[in-house]
Amino acid sequence: MRISATLLLAFLFANAYAQSPAKLYMLAKRSLEKGDHVQAVQQIDQAINQDQSQLDYFLLRIEALTALEEYQQVLVTYTGSLQFFPEAIELYVGRGILLLEFGENQYAITDFSNALDLAITKTDSLLVLNNRAAAKQGLRDFEGAYQDLVAAYQLDSTDAGVLINLGAVSDEVGRGDETLMYLLRALEVDPGSVAAMGNIGFKYQEEGAYQEAIRYFEMILEQSPEEPLAFSNLSYCQYKLGKLEEAMESIQQSILYYAENAYAYRTRALIYLAQDETENACADLELAITKGFTQQYGAEVTDLQKVHCE
């Protein structure tokens, strides 16, 4: 989604004002609650046409348009609203999150930076720093992301989201010794956090501590018995420990629940190779490529093909 500096608020308004802006706002809220999003937009547009001094009117328009998935108009509304409310932090945060979702990371960073200047509460600062860090990661500015997350951690060392994100980015900035510290702390704060469990398991897997990794992937599956990525990582650890039958069972479950996961076919191919089933392995290596393995993860699968399938 590209942004033009000349974006202006462009609403379609009714010609007749039969009701007051406040009444139209209430009608729009009711329409939104009933799921009549088009009617809500029409009503709130009439209210805004009469009165541009109420931030709530613009926020309601954004909510209705979001429900309609009219994201370009949502963006236009954010931009136009800021002409009237240049110090409304929720507008910068909301637009920044929308831009982040569409991969417009540099624009998102600008919005989050403006929001941070306006932040008064710790809650607002945490939200903005977390999201700005995500945008910086999207630009592969891992050091910048780490610094934002450290600033958030200094505000609240018990925020599970901050701890998980710090754990995830620490490896990227050469601070791998901090990864488990943050992730284990996140799990203490939120014992049910699947994100924390998954990242802890993956970190142990990377370190070759496969039995320890298995414990965390199994914890995820206790909570979410159909979680395909947990099955996939569990399978790889079982494979590395030589538990081939268990590994095959786990990877079959992973593929059952998420058949598009290229990494799962690579793992099943490794299991087949360990079982001397080369034909099946080569078929899975080709499937992994078809489903995008090389673009996402590199040349491992093609290298395996050269050794085993040519």
C-alpha positions in Angstrom: 0.0 0.0 0.0 1.7 3.2 -1.2 0.9 6.5 0.4 0.5 9.8 -1.3 1.5 13.0 0.5 -1.5 14.6 -1.1 -4.1 12.2 0.5 -7.2 14.2 1.5 -10.2 13.1 3.5 -12.9 12.4 0.9 -16.2 11.5 2.4 -19.6 11.1 0.6 -22.1 13.1 2.5 -25.9 13.2 2.4 -27.4 16.5 1.3 -30.0 16.8 4.0 -29.2 17.1 7.7 -32.4 15.8 9.3 -30.7 15.0 12.6 -28.0 16.4 14.8 -24.4 15.1 14.6 -24.7 13.6 18.1 -27.9 11.7 17.1 -26.3 10.5 13.9 -23.3 9.3 15.9 -25.5 7.2 18.1 -27.4 5.8 15.1 -24.1 4.9 13.5 -22.9 3.1 16.7 -26.2 1.1 16.7 -25.8 0.2 13.1 -22.2 -0.9 13.7 -23.4 -3.1 16.7 -26.0 -4.7 14.4 -23.4 -5.4 11.8 -24.8 -2.9 9.3 -21.4 -1.4 8.5 -22.4 0.4 5.3 -25.2 2.1 7.1 -22.9 3.0 9.9 -20.5 4.7 7.5 -23.3 6.7 5.8 -24.6 7.9 9.2 -21.2 8.8 10.6 -20.3 10.6 7.4 -23.3 12.8 7.8 -22.3 13.6 11.4 -18.8 14.5 10.4 -20.0 16.7 7.6 -21.8 18.8 10.2 -19.2 18.6 13.0 -15.5 17.9 12.5 -14.6 18.7 16.1 -15.3 15.2 17.6 -12.5 12.6 17.4 -14.9 9.9 18.3 -16.8 10.4 15.0 -13.6 9.7 13.0 -12.7 6.7 15.1 -16.2 5.2 14.5 -15.8 5.7 10.8 -12.4 3.9 11.0 -14.0 1.1 12.9 -16.8 0.7 10.4 -14.5 0.8 7.4 -12.2 -1.7 9.0 -15.2 -4.1 9.4 -15.8 -3.6 5.7 -12.1 -4.3 4.9 -12.0 -1.0 3.1 -8.4 -0.4 4.1 -7.5 2.3 1.6 -10.4 4.3 3.0 -9.3 3.5 6.5 -5.9 5.0 5.7 -7.5 8.0 4.1 -9.6 8.6 7.2 -6.6 8.3 9.5 -4.7 10.8 7.4 -7.6 13.2 7.1 -8.4 12.9 10.8 -4.9 14.0 11.7 -5.5 17.3 10.0 -8.1 18.0 12.7 -6.4 16.2 15.6 -2.6 16.4 15.1 -1.9 15.4 18.7 -4.2 12.4 18.9 -1.9 9.5 19.7 -4.5 6.9 18.9 -4.5 8.1 15.2 -0.8 7.7 14.9 -0.8 4.3 16.6 -3.8 3.0 14.5 -2.3 4.2 11.2 1.1 2.8 12.2 -0.4 -0.6 12.9 -2.3 -0.6 9.6 0.9 0.3 7.7 2.8 -2.3 9.6 0.3 -5.0 8.6 0.8 -4.0 4.9 4.6 -4.0 5.1 5.0 -0.2 4.9 7.5 -0.4 7.7 9.3 3.0 7.2 6.0 4.9 7.2 4.9 2.9 10.2 8.1 3.8 12.1 7.4 7.5 11.4 3.9 7.2 12.9 5.1 5.2 15.9 7.8 7.8 16.5 5.2 10.6 16.5 3.1 8.6 18.8 6.0 8.0 21.2 6.4 11.8 21.4 2.8 12.1 22.5 2.7 9.1 24.9 1.9 10.0 28.4 1.1 6.7 30.0 3.4 3.7 30.4 0.8 1.6 28.6 0.9 3.8 25.5 4.7 3.9 25.5 4.9 0.1 25.7 2.5 -0.4 22.9 4.3 2.1 20.7 7.8 0.8 21.4 6.7 -2.8 20.8 5.2 -1.9 17.5 8.1 0.3 16.4 10.4 -2.6 17.1 8.3 -4.9 14.9 8.5 -2.3 12.1 12.3 -2.0 12.5 12.6 -5.8 12.4 10.7 -5.7 9.1 13.4 -3.5 7.8 16.1 -5.8 9.3 17.2 -3.1 11.6 17.6 -5.6 14.4 19.8 -3.3 16.6 17.1 -0.6 16.4 14.4 -3.1 17.3 16.5 -4.4 20.2 17.0 -0.9 21.6 13.3 -0.1 21.4 12.5 -3.4 23.3 15.1 -2.7 25.9 13.5 0.7 26.5 10.1 -1.1 26.8 11.7 -3.6 29.2 13.0 -0.7 31.4 9.4 0.6 31.6 7.9 -2.8 32.5 10.1 -5.9 33.0 7.0 -8.0 33.5 5.4 -7.4 30.1 5.2 -10.9 28.5 5.1 -9.4 24.9 8.2 -7.3 25.4 10.0 -10.3 27.0 9.1 -12.6 24.1 10.1 -10.1 21.5 13.4 -9.4 23.2 14.1 -13.1 23.3 13.4 -13.3 19.6 15.6 -10.4 18.6 18.5 -11.1 20.9 20.0 -13.8 18.6 19.8 -11.4 15.7 22.1 -8.8 17.4 24.7 -11.2 18.8 23.2 -11.5 22.2 22.1 -15.1 22.1 23.1 -15.6 25.7 20.2 -13.3 26.6 17.5 -15.2 24.6 16.6 -17.9 27.1 16.7 -15.4 30.0 14.0 -13.3 28.5 11.9 -16.2 27.2 12.0 -18.1 30.4 11.0 -14.9 32.3 8.1 -14.5 29.8 6.9 -18.0 30.6 7.0 -17.2 34.4 4.9 -14.1 33.8 2.5 -15.9 31.5 2.7 -19.7 32.1 0.2 -20.3 29.2 2.1 -18.4 26.5 2.4 -20.6 23.5 4.7 -18.0 21.9 7.1 -18.2 24.8 7.1 -22.0 24.8 7.6 -22.2 21.1 10.6 -19.8 21.1 12.1 -21.6 24.1 11.8 -24.9 22.3 13.3 -23.5 19.1 16.2 -22.0 21.0 17.0 -25.3 22.7 16.6 -27.0 19.3 19.2 -24.6 17.8 21.6 -25.4 20.6 21.2 -29.1 20.0 19.4 -29.7 23.4 16.7 -31.8 21.6 15.3 -33.5 24.7 14.8 -30.2 26.4 13.3 -28.7 23.3 10.8 -31.6 23.1 9.5 -30.8 26.5 8.4 -27.3 25.4 6.9 -28.5 22.1 4.9 -31.1 24.0 3.7 -28.3 26.4 2.3 -26.5 23.4 0.5 -29.6 22.2 -1.0 -30.1 25.6 -2.7 -26.7 25.1 -3.2 -26.8 21.4 -3.4 -30.4 20.2 -3.6 -29.4 16.5 -0.7 -26.9 16.4 1.2 -27.9 13.2 4.5 -26.0 13.8 4.8 -27.6 17.3 4.4 -31.0 15.7 7.0 -30.1 13.0 9.6 -28.9 15.4 8.9 -31.9 17.7 9.4 -34.2 14.8 12.8 -32.7 13.9 14.0 -33.1 17.5 12.8 -36.7 17.6 14.6 -37.3 14.3 17.8 -35.9 15.6 17.5 -38.2 18.6 17.1 -41.2 16.3 13.4 -41.7 17.3 12.4 -42.2 13.7 8.9 -43.8 14.2 7.9 -41.0 16.7 9.3 -38.4 14.3 7.3 -39.8 11.4 4.1 -39.8 13.5 4.7 -36.2 14.5 5.5 -34.9 11.0 2.4 -36.6 9.6 0.3 -34.8 12.1 2.0 -31.5 11.2 1.3 -32.0 7.5 -2.3 -33.1 8.3 -3.0 -29.8 10.0 -0.9 -27.5 7.8 -0.2 -29.1 4.4 1.4 -26.0 3.0 4.4 -25.9 5.4 7.4 -26.5 3.1 9.6 -27.1 6.1 7.6 -30.2 7.1 8.3 -31.9 3.8 12.0 -31.3 4.3 11.8 -32.9 7.7 9.8 -35.9 6.5 12.4 -36.3 3.7 15.2 -36.4 6.3 13.3 -39.1 8.1 12.7 -41.1 4.9 16.5 -40.8 4.1 17.3 -42.1 7.6 15.0 -45.1 6.9 16.6 -45.7 3.4 13.4 -44.7 1.6 15.1 -42.6 -1.0 12.3 -42.5 -3.5 9.8 -41.1 -0.9 12.5 -38.7 0.4 13.1 -37.3 -3.1 9.4 -36.8 -3.7 9.2 -34.8 -0.4 12.2 -32.7 -1.3 10.5 -31.8 -4.6 7.3 -31.0 -2.7 9.2 -28.8 -0.3 10.6 -26.8 -3.2 7.1 -26.5 -4.8 5.8 -25.1 -1.6 8.5 -22.4 -1.4 11.2 -23.9 0.8 14.1 -22.4 -1.2 12.7 -18.9 -1.2 12.1 -19.0 2.5 15.0 -21.0 3.9 17.7 -21.3 1.4 19.5 -24.1 -0.5 19.3 -27.0 2.0 16.7 -28.9 0.1 18.3 -28.5 -3.3 21.6 -29.6 -1.8 20.0 -32.7 -0.5 18.5 -33.4 -3.9 22.0 -33.2 -5.5 23.3 -35.8 -3.1 20.4 -38.2 -3.0 18.2 -37.7 -6.0 20.4 -37.3 -9.0 
